[in-house]
Amino acid sequence: MAYIYLLLSMALTIYDEAGGQGTQAMSFVADTVINRVHNPRFPNTVDGVIYQRGQFAWTSKYRHKSTEDLNHAKQIMIRRKERHQSPIIWIQAIDIASKSLAHDYTPKTHELYFSTKTIKAHSYSYKHHSKHKR
């Protein structure tokens, strides 16, 4: 699987699930995907996790067979969301996706699922962890 395809897939997942909720929430989504890759109950690849049937809503709304498809989905999502939030969010999603796809990346949580409630709870722990890491 080409890196750019995986990068766009992860960034679209992050952007769609947590875009506009802050970088901690976006990181939590990335961590959840990576945790699933390492769990035997889920597919063992990033694309396998993201495109597993019924897991992420955007994958059933948009074609995702090629990088061109993903770029088209990105343009639609950005136009839809930019009415309500800053365009910088896509750049943040790409940055978080890139970091989470690095070979030496270690997720900050062990969660396999998330909801708005768990994202908010873990956003606090990300902030707390970041303050003590410095």
C-alpha positions as CSV (number, residue, x, y, z in Angstrom):
1,M,0.0,0.0,0.0
2,A,1.4,3.4,-1.0
3,Y,2.3,5.7,1.9
4,I,0.3,8.7,0.5
5,Y,-2.8,6.5,0.3
6,L,-2.4,5.5,4.0
7,L,-1.6,9.0,5.0
8,L,-4.7,10.4,3.3
9,S,-6.9,7.5,4.7
10,M,-5.7,8.2,8.3
11,A,-6.0,12.0,7.9
12,L,-9.5,11.7,6.5
13,T,-10.5,9.5,9.4
14,I,-9.0,11.9,11.9
15,Y,-10.6,14.9,10.2
16,D,-14.0,13.4,9.9
17,E,-14.2,11.9,13.4
18,A,-12.6,14.7,15.4
19,G,-11.9,17.7,13.2
20,G,-12.8,20.8,15.1
21,Q,-12.5,19.2,18.5
22,G,-8.9,20.0,19.0
23,T,-5.6,18.2,18.4
24,Q,-5.9,16.0,21.5
25,A,-9.2,14.6,20.2
26,M,-7.7,14.1,16.8
27,S,-4.7,12.3,18.3
28,F,-7.0,10.1,20.2
29,V,-8.7,9.0,17.0
30,A,-5.3,8.2,15.5
31,D,-4.3,6.3,18.6
32,T,-7.5,4.2,18.4
33,V,-6.7,3.2,14.8
34,I,-3.1,2.2,15.7
35,N,-4.3,0.3,18.8
36,R,-6.7,-1.7,16.6
37,V,-3.9,-2.6,14.2
38,H,-2.1,-4.2,17.1
39,N,-5.1,-6.0,18.5
40,P,-6.0,-9.5,17.2
41,R,-9.7,-8.7,17.1
42,F,-9.1,-6.2,14.2
43,P,-7.3,-6.2,10.9
44,N,-3.6,-5.9,11.3
45,T,-3.1,-3.0,8.8
46,V,-4.0,0.7,9.0
47,D,-6.1,0.5,5.8
48,G,-7.7,-2.8,7.0
49,V,-8.8,-1.0,10.2
50,I,-10.0,2.1,8.5
51,Y,-11.9,0.3,5.8
52,Q,-13.4,-2.4,8.0
53,R,-17.1,-2.4,7.2
54,G,-19.1,-0.2,9.6
55,Q,-16.2,1.4,11.5
56,F,-15.8,4.9,10.1
57,A,-18.8,6.7,8.5
58,W,-16.8,8.5,5.8
59,T,-15.7,5.3,4.2
60,S,-19.3,4.4,3.2
61,K,-20.0,8.0,1.9
62,Y,-17.0,8.4,-0.4
63,R,-15.1,6.3,-2.9
64,H,-11.7,5.3,-1.6
65,K,-10.2,3.0,-4.2
66,S,-7.4,5.4,-5.2
67,T,-5.4,8.4,-4.0
68,E,-7.5,10.4,-6.5
69,D,-10.7,9.2,-4.8
70,L,-9.3,10.2,-1.4
71,N,-8.3,13.7,-2.7
72,H,-11.8,14.1,-4.0
73,A,-13.3,13.1,-0.6
74,K,-10.9,15.5,1.1
75,Q,-12.1,18.4,-1.0
76,I,-15.8,17.6,-0.3
77,M,-15.1,17.3,3.5
78,I,-13.1,20.5,3.6
79,R,-15.8,22.5,1.8
80,R,-18.5,21.0,4.1
81,K,-16.6,21.7,7.3
82,E,-14.9,25.0,6.5
83,R,-18.2,26.7,6.8
84,H,-18.0,26.0,10.5
85,Q,-14.3,25.8,11.3
86,S,-10.8,26.8,10.4
87,P,-9.0,25.4,7.3
88,I,-6.0,24.7,9.5
89,I,-7.7,21.6,10.9
90,W,-6.9,19.7,7.7
91,I,-3.2,20.5,8.1
92,Q,-3.4,19.3,11.8
93,A,-5.1,16.1,10.6
94,I,-2.3,15.5,8.1
95,D,0.4,16.2,10.8
96,I,-1.2,13.9,13.3
97,A,-1.7,11.2,10.7
98,S,1.9,11.4,9.6
99,K,3.2,11.1,13.2
100,S,0.9,8.2,14.0
101,L,2.1,6.3,10.9
102,A,5.7,6.5,11.9
103,H,7.3,3.1,12.6
104,D,8.4,4.2,16.1
105,Y,5.0,5.8,17.1
106,T,3.6,4.7,20.5
107,P,-0.1,5.6,21.2
108,K,-0.8,7.5,24.4
109,T,-3.9,5.4,25.2
110,H,-4.9,1.7,24.8
111,E,-8.4,2.4,23.7
112,L,-10.0,0.4,20.9
113,Y,-13.2,2.5,20.6
114,F,-14.2,6.1,21.0
115,S,-17.2,8.3,21.3
116,T,-17.6,12.0,21.8
117,K,-17.6,11.3,25.6
118,T,-14.3,9.3,25.5
119,I,-12.7,11.8,23.2
120,K,-13.4,14.6,25.7
121,A,-12.2,12.5,28.6
122,H,-9.0,11.6,26.9
123,S,-8.4,15.1,25.6
124,Y,-7.9,16.0,29.3
125,S,-5.4,13.2,29.8
126,Y,-3.5,14.3,26.7
127,K,-3.2,17.8,28.0
128,H,-2.2,16.5,31.4
129,H,0.4,14.1,29.9
130,S,1.8,16.9,27.7
131,K,2.4,19.2,30.6
132,H,4.3,16.7,32.5
133,K,6.3,15.5,29.5
134,R,8.1,18.9,29.1
